[in-house]
């Protein structure tokens, strides 16, 4: 479907398109839109290897900024990668889901690509921890220009703002979200106006659009220019959000907002900062705020703070969404995920993620204490994610879209060379703070892969213990004397569609009891964002239409809500013996698994301990599947790991 909008009907009216475009401004562009607060300041005012504010240095840096934004955002993401949607949804998890459906000659190659994707998702969490810290901190630092005596209040004020921001997450962001778009429209308009004022006074800065200035700067300034690339890449932080948030708005509104307002506003502002630095070298301490007249400093600090809160909100919400997708795709156990809106399925709150990020953000602000210092930790996560997105995208181009090898290889070579150059330029930052997002990413990657591997082993052992479902039904059918059939309906949830629920088997073996109506439900998460209601349920009588045992397969997309009772109610008329199926008084049965570590191969002992520790923190399956507490019975059993 065109514009990446499958499954997301969009208004075709002018008013509808305008509303989506303004909405995209508030959600999609917050991160990249606040980069002008600190990006150039980091290039020219860094403690070490700062670029000198000469004509060669300024023209070279502005040229690199222009072409970096053009190549990475305008070309790679907006023009190409956003075409690789998964039923209208974007983001690295959507790419992973697409890659898992690819048929490669070597299974190891597919596993490597999926592992890279998981690491890219892990890097996103590291990025998500730094973005709120550096964005809000850089905005509040504008107070130092109003009065140097306020410098001591920058960190405390930043911490207060961040505490409030994370504290309100549990209430949802629907009401605030409606104001995001207009606020960011004002923000980008002021970015453009402030930059344009300087460009009009110093039009020579427009020559920096020529790539020759950037190339000359790189060739003749050696290590300083190379390290400067590590700061220049800060101008594209948030580029992945263009892709990740595509499902909320569709491709067209994001493209319209980018090319009509965001891209020109950013370029004008960076050029304005460059012109200011060139003609007032002392402005390197705060080139963004010095673009504005003295009388407007306090209002701009307030607006910048609002913009950075919006940028932080987008990243935090993105972390919630990625976590939800990871749970649905089997990379994380069930977590407590609360829905904060009755109308918007995508508005969720994950307490453990929210407070985990908050603790890390506070540690970053207290530890680094300034946006300039914090910038040394920024870039590694961003450039790593950029490179992984590029690699996965061109696998899709070649294998799924069947494009010629020369086309896929040429595009991969071009964009991956750019990405890896910026990644290499950020490697010196590892010792000066870049280790933080890498450490966070490594820990999260370890958790995701450990859970994925352990889950496969436990599922295999559980499947062997449960035994084939059809054999069980055959056994029930020929019991002599037959088992006692208790009145009412029993619904058993089971992970596999082909095996017998342990709770059902235990009820028969220990009590010789079956209910009059038995419905076995298997929940399957497909590698697509949404499954239509008409395709959600498959019903199987298991070969006997008169024994009261029916199997239901309920399919959900990785962005769908899993609500088993609601799904069964909608499918009630299709169930065998519908006149006997009483869902209002049905009892739900769950098998609670206790994992027992063994010496069996498959995982290292320490990873088995980690898997068990993660499993103990799994959320209540009753709430996860939407089951009624007062009509749910949980039976325990042991499975080896």
N, C-alpha and C positions, 0 to 999 in steps of 0.2 A: 504494500500500500504506500502511496506516495507520501513523502514528508515524514516518514517514521511515525505515523499516527494510527497504526492499526490498533483497534481496540480502544481508541480514545477519540470519540467523535468531537470535532471542533466546529465552532460557529463559522459560517462562511460570510457573515455580515461584516461590514467595516467596523462596527462597534465591537463585535465579538473578537475580531482580529486585534483591534487596538487594546482591548482588555487583556488578552493573552500576552501581548507584547509587553505591556506595562507590568503584568504579573511576573513575566520572565525577568524583567529588570530587577525586581526585588528579591527573587530567589536564586537566580542563576549567576548573576554577575557581581554579587557582593564581595567575594574574595578578590577577584581580579580587579575590581573597581576601587579597592582600598590600597592596592599596591603602590600607587603614587605617593602615599604617605611616607614610605620608607625606602623604596627601591633605589632611587638615585642618590639619596643621602648615604646609603650604604656603600655605593660605588666611590663617591668622592670624599667621604668623611670617615672611612674605615680607619681603625687604629694602625693597621699594617697594610702595605701594598695599595694604598689609596691612589686613585688616578688624579693627576694634577689637573686643575681647572684651566688648562690652556685650550687654545682653539683646536689643536689636534686631538687632545683628550676628550673635549666636550663633543665635537663633531663625531668622533669615532664612537663614543659611547651611545649617543643619540641614534646614530646609524644602526648600531647593533640592536638597540631597543626596538627601533621601527621594524627591522627585518626579523627579529625574534618573534615579536607579536604577530607579524604577517605570516611567517612560515608555520609557526607552531599552532597558533589559534585560528587565524583566518583560513589557512590552507588545510592543515592537517586535521584539526578537529571540526571546524564549522563546515568545511567543504567536503571532506572525505570520511572521517571516522564516524560522524553522526549518521552516515548512511547505513552503518552496521548495527541497526537496532534489532532487538529481540521482541517482536510483536509490539513495537512502539516504545519499548523501554531501552534505556542505555545504561552505561556504567560498566565498570570492570567485571562485576558479577554477571551481567548480561553477556559479556564476551566469554567468560568462563563457561556459562551454560551453552553458548553456541559451540565452543571448542569441544565440549564433552560429547556433542552430537556428531563430530567430525570422524570420518573413517580414514585413519592414517595407516600406512603400511606397517609402521612399527607402533605397538602399544606404548613402548617406552617414550616415544616422541610426544604422544598425546599426554601422557602423565607428566612429562617435563613442562609442557605448555600450561597445563592446569596448575602445576605447582608454581610456575612463574606468575600466573594470574592470582593465585592465593597470596603470594608474596606482595604483589601489587596492591591487593586489597589491604594487606597488613600495613603497607607503607601509608595508605590513606589515613589510617588511625594516627600514625605519627604526625602526618600533616595536619590532621584535625586537632591535635593537641597544641601545635605551635601557632596555628592561625588565630585563635582567639587571643592568645597571649601577645603576639607581636602586633596584631591589628589594634586592639584596644589600647595597648601601651603606647603605640606610636601616635594615636589620636590624643590621648591625655597629655603627652609630652608637649603638645602645642601650648599648654599653660606656661611653660618655661619662657616662651616669647612674650607672653602678657606680663609676667613678672618673674624674674629669676628666683625670687624667694620661694616660689611655689614648687621648686624642684623636689623638695623633700616630700611633697604630697602626691607626686605622680604615682608611685607604687601603691600607697594605700588607697587612693581613689580608684586605680585600676582593679585592685583586688575587690573592692566593694562592688564595682560594676559587674565584674565577672561572677561574684557570688550571687548577686541578684539574677543575672542571666541564667545561670545553671539552676538556681532555685525555682524559677518559674517554669522550667521545662515540663514538669508534671501536670501543669494546668493546660498545656497545649499552646500553640502559637497562631491559631486561626484568626483571632481578632487582631493581633499585632501584625500578622502576615498581610492582611488587607491594606495596611498602610505602608508596607515595605516598598511596593512598586513606585508610588508617587515620591517617596523620600529619595529613592535611588535615582529617579528621573531628575529631581532637583540637584542631587549630588553630581551626576554626570554633566548636567548643564553648566554648573558652576566650574567643574573641572575644565570644560571646554572654554568658557569665557575667560577664566583666569589665565589659561595658557595662551589663548588667542591675543590677549592684551600684550604679552611679552613678545609674541611672534610678530605682531604689527610693529612694535617698536624696534625689533631686531630681526627683520625678515631673512637675514643671512642664514639663520639656523635651518631654514627650509632646505638648504643644500645638503644637510645631513641625511636626507632621504636617499641620496645616492649610496649604493653599497660600497663604492670605492673608498669612502671614508672609514667604514668599519673594517674593510680588508686591510687598508693601510695601517690602521691602528693595531690590528692583530699582528701584522708582519713586523712592525718596527718598535713595538713596546714589550715584546717578550713575555716574561712571567707576570708583569703587572697587568697586561691586557688579558692574559689567560685567566688569572685570578678574578679579574673584573667580570668575566663571563659568569662566574659563580654568583655574582650579585645581579647582573643583568637579567638572569633567568627568574629573579623574583618578580619581574614585570608580568609573568604569565602564571603566577600561582593562582589556582582556581580554574585553570583551563579544563581540567578533567570534569569539573562541575557542569560545564556546557553539555557534556555527553551524559553524565550521570543523571542530570535532571530533565533529560529530554522527554521522559515519560509523562511529566507533569504538564508540559505545554505543547509538545510536538516540535518538530524540527523547524518549521517555517517561522513561528514567533521568535524563537531564539536567534535565527539568522537575521530576521528583520531588526531586532533590537541591537544585535551586534554591529551590523554594517551601517545602520541609520544613526545610531547614537553612541554606543559604547566604544567602538573602535576609533572613530574620529575624536571623541572626547579624550580618550587615553593618549592618543598620539599628540594632540594639541597640548595637553598638560605636560607631557614629558618634554616636548620641544620648548614649551614655555619655561620649564625648570632649567633646561639646558641653556637657553638664552640668558636667564637670570644669573646662573652660575658663571657663565662666560664673562658677563659684564659686571658682576658683583661677586667676586670669588668668595667673600665671607659668607655668602648665602649657603655654602655647602653644609652648614650646621643644621639647616632646616629649610631646604629649598621649596618644599610644598607650601608651608604656611606663609613664607615670605613672598609668595606670589600674590597674596591678598593684602589690601590696605590695612593699616594699623587698627582702624575702627572696627574692622570685620573679624579680627582674630578670635575673640571669644565666641561669636556666633559660629565661626567655622570650626572651632574646637568642639562645640556642641554638635554640629552637624556631622563632623568627622567621627565623633564618638557614636552617634546614631548609626552611621554607615558601617562602622566596624562591628557594632553589635549585630547588625543585620548580616554582615559577612560571617560572623561567628555562629549566628543562628543557623545559617545555611549549612555550615560544616558540621555542626552538632546534629542537626536533623539528618544530614547525609550519613553520619556514623550510625544513627539509629536505623536508617533504611538498609545500609550495608549489613548490619548485624541481623536484621530480620531476614534478609535474603540468604545470608550464610546459614541461619537456622533452618530455613526451608530447604536449602540445597544440601543439607547434611554435613556442613563443615563446623557447626556448633551444636551443642545440645539445646534442648528446649530452654529458653530463658523467659523470665517474666517480661512480657511485652504488652504495654497498656495502650489502648486506643484513646486519643484525646479529642477525637471529632466523630460525631455520628454521621457526618456527610462525606468526609474525606478519608478514604481508606489508607492513604499514605501517611497520615499524621499519627505517628506512634511515639511512645516514650519507653525507653529501656533503662530502668534505674541503674543497673550495674554499670552500663556504659557511660551514662551521664555522670555519675559520681567518680568513676575511674578517670574520665577525661578531666573533670574538675580538679582532682588532686594533682594530676600531672601539670595542668595549666598553672595552678598556684605555685607549684615547685619551679616552673620555668620563669615566671615573673619574679619570684623572690630570688632565684638563683642568678638570673642574668641582669635584671633591674633596668635594662634599657632596650629599646628596639634595635639599636645599632649592634649591641652585643648579641641579642637574640637572633639577629639575622645570620650570625655565624652558624646557628643550628638549622637554619632554613635552607632549603635547596636540594639536599640529598633525597629526601622523601619525594619532593616534587619531580625531580629529574628521573628518579627511578621509576615512578609511575608512568611518566611520559614515554619512556623507552619500552616498558612492558606493554602499554596500550598499542604502541606502534607495531610491535612484533605480533601480538595476537590479531590485530586488525588485518595485517597482510596475510596471515594464515587463512583468515576468513575469505579475503579477496581471492586467494589462489585456490583453496580447496572447496569452499562452499559456492563462491560466485563463478568459479571456473575461468577466471581471467588468465590471459597468457602469462607464461612464466616471466618473460622479459618485463612485462608491465608490473607484476607484483614485486619482482626482484629490484627493479629500478626505483619504485616508490619506497620500498623498504630501505634500500641503500641510502637514498636521499634523507629521509626523515630520521632514520636510526643514526646516521652520521651526526646530524644536528643534536639529537637527544644525548648520544653518548659523549659528544664534545662537552656539552653542558654538565653532564654527570661527572666527567673527569675533572672539570673545573671546580666542582664542588667537593672533590675528594680531600683537598687540604683542610676543609672545614671539619672533617671528622674529629680531629684532635681538639677543636675549639668549640665543640657543642654539637657537631653533626652526629656524634655517637648516640645522642639521645633518641632521635627518631628511628635510627637504625636498630637500637636496642629494643625499643618498643615494637618495631616491626618484626624483629627476630622472635620476641616472646610470643606475639600474637600468631605468627606463622607456625611456631612450634605447637601452640594450642590447637590451631585449626587442623594441622596435618595429623597431630596425635589423635584428635577426636575422629577425624575421617578414617584413619587406619584402624583404630581400636573398634570403631563402630562396625566396620566391615567384618572383623574377626568375631565380635560378639553376635552379630546378625547371623553369620554362618553357623556358629555353634548353637544359637537359639533355634535356627531353622532345623538343624539335625535333631534337636531335642523335641521339637514340636511334632514332627512327623507330617506326612502328607495329609492334607485336609480331605481329599476324596476317599482315601483309605479309611479315615475316621468315620466319614458319613456312611460308607459301605458297612463298616462294623456296626454302627448304630442301627442301620436298617435290618440287620440280620440277628440282632440280639434276641436271645430266647432264654428266659423271659425278657420282654422289652424293658427298657429303663422307665422309671417313673417320670411322667411328664408333669412338671409343676405348672400351675396356671400362670397366665400373663406372658409378656414378651421379655426376652433377655437379649441384650445387644452386647456383643463381645468385640472389642477393638483389637486388631492384630496387625503387625507391621507387614507381614507377608500375605499375599493373596492365595498362596498355594499350600500353606501349612496350617496346623490346628492351633488355635489360641490355647496357651497353657492353662488359663483359667477354665476354659471349656473342658479340656481333657481332665483336669483335676476334679471338676465337679462330677463328671461321669465315673471316673475311676474310684474316687473316695466315697461318693455319696450315691452312686447309681441313679443320678437325677439329671434330667434335661428339662428345660422349659418347653411349653407347648409350641411357642414360636421362638426360634433362635435366628438372630440376624448377626452375621459376622461382617464387620466393617474393616476394610483396609484403606488407609489414607495414603495416597500416592502424590508426591510433589513432582510435577512435570518440569522440564527445563524451559518453560515459557513463563512469562510474567503472570498471565491470566488464562484461566480455562473457562469458556462460556458455560452458562448454566445448562444449556441443552446437551453438552458433552461431559457433564460432571460425573454422572453416575452410570455404572454398568452393573447389571444384576444377573446373577448366575444361580440356578436352582440346584447346582452340584449333581445333576443327574437324577434327582428324585424330587418330583414336584409335590409329593404328598406327605413328606416327613417333617415339614415345618422348619427345615433348616435352609437358609438362604445366605448367599454371599453377596456383599455389596462392595464394589470398588469405587471410592470417592476420590476424584482427581482434582487437584488444586494447582494453580500456578504459584511461583515462588513469591508473588506479591499479593496473593489472595488470602483472606481470612479463613482459618480452618474452624468451621463450626459444624460438628457432626450432627447434633440434633436438628438444626435448621435444614441441613442437606437431606436428612432422612425424611423430614416432613414434606419436603418438596418432591421426594421420590416415592412417597407412601403408596400412591395409586398403582405403582408399577411392581410393588412387592408381591411375592406369592402369598396367597391367602390374605389379601389386604384387609378383609373384614375381621380377621383375628389379630392383626398387628395394632396394638394399642400403644402408640408412642407417648401418649400423655402419662401413662403409668409404667412405662418400660423401665427395667433395671439395667444399668450399664455395668459391664465387668471389664476391669483392666488387670493386666498381669504386670506386677511390679518386679523388676529384675534386680537381684543382688548379684553383682559381678564378683567372681572369685578368681584372684590371680593364680596362675599356675606357671610351671616351668616350660610350657609349650612354646615352640618358636613362633616368630611372627612380629614380636615387638621386644625391645630391650626392657629389662625389669623396671628401670626408672621411668620409662614411658608408660608402662602399665600402671605404675603408681600415680602418675600424672593423670592418666585417663580416668582412673577410679575417682581421684579427687575432683575432677571436672564433673563426672557423672553424679557425684553426691550433691552438686549444686544445681542440678537440673530442676527446672520449675515444675510445679504440680501439673501432671498431665490432665487432670480433671479440668483445670482452668484453660489449658492450652487447647483442648479439643472442644471447649464450650459445653462440657457435660454438667448436668445438675448435681450438686453436692449431695443432696438428700436421697438420690437414687443411683448412686455409684458405689460399687463394691470393688475393692482392690485386693487381689490375691498375690501373695509373694512366691517367688521361685528363684533358683540359683542358676547362673550361666557362667561357664568358665571363660577366662580370657587367656 
